[in-house]
Amino acid sequence: MGIISFLIFGLIAGVVAKLILPGKQVGGWFLTLIFGVIGAFLGGFIGSLIFKQDFATWSIANFLLSVVGAIIVLLIVGALTRRGSRA
């Protein structure tokens, strides 16, 4: 997968993750892109550990793993920013 297609894939995964999670998440489209790309890396890494496959191509399984990874990243960022704003 090329870098441009990976960025588009990450952006779509980040947007879907933001739509799935309830409430307001941190950031605009640029942070959505960053969190989606990090989530795609995380989802691909988790998928390769669990399923012992290479997830470097466009597929439904890869997309679902990327969305799950982006949700995990958004939950972590949300927990860190909420905890920091209470002080």
C-alpha positions in Angstrom: 0.0 0.0 0.0 1.4 3.4 -1.0 1.8 6.2 1.5 -1.0 8.3 0.0 -3.4 5.4 0.0 -2.4 4.5 3.6 -3.1 8.1 4.7 -6.5 8.0 3.0 -7.2 4.6 4.6 -6.2 6.0 8.0 -8.3 9.1 7.6 -11.4 7.0 6.7 -10.7 4.6 9.6 -10.3 7.6 12.0 -13.6 9.2 10.8 -15.5 5.9 11.2 -14.0 5.5 14.7 -15.1 9.0 15.7 -18.6 8.3 14.4 -18.7 5.0 16.4 -17.6 6.5 19.7 -20.2 8.5 21.7 -19.6 12.0 22.8 -17.2 14.6 21.6 -13.6 13.6 20.7 -10.5 15.7 20.6 -9.3 17.3 17.4 -10.3 18.2 13.9 -9.6 16.5 10.5 -5.8 16.6 10.9 -5.9 14.9 14.3 -8.5 12.5 12.9 -5.9 11.6 10.2 -3.1 11.2 12.7 -5.2 9.0 15.1 -6.5 7.0 12.1 -3.0 6.3 10.8 -1.8 5.4 14.3 -4.9 3.2 14.7 -4.2 1.5 11.3 -0.7 0.7 12.5 -2.0 -0.5 15.8 -4.8 -2.6 14.2 -2.4 -4.1 11.7 0.1 -5.0 14.4 -2.6 -6.6 16.6 -4.0 -8.4 13.6 -0.6 -9.8 12.6 -0.1 -11.0 16.2 -3.5 -12.7 16.5 -4.0 -14.0 13.0 -0.4 -14.5 11.9 -1.2 -12.8 8.6 0.2 -9.7 6.7 -2.4 -6.9 6.7 -0.6 -4.6 4.2 -3.4 -4.6 1.5 -6.9 -3.1 1.2 -9.4 -5.5 2.6 -12.4 -5.5 4.9 -10.5 -7.3 7.6 -7.7 -4.7 7.4 -10.3 -1.9 7.5 -12.0 -3.3 10.6 -8.7 -3.8 12.4 -7.8 -0.2 11.5 -11.1 1.1 12.9 -10.6 -0.9 16.1 -7.1 0.4 16.4 -8.3 4.0 15.9 -11.0 3.5 18.5 -8.4 2.3 21.0 -6.2 5.4 20.2 -9.2 7.7 20.6 -10.1 6.1 23.9 -6.6 6.5 25.2 -6.3 10.1 24.0 -9.8 10.9 25.5 -8.8 9.4 28.8 -5.6 11.4 28.9 -7.2 14.7 28.0 -10.1 14.3 30.4 -7.8 13.4 33.3 -5.6 16.4 32.5 -8.5 18.9 32.3 -9.8 18.0 35.8 -6.7 19.4 37.6 
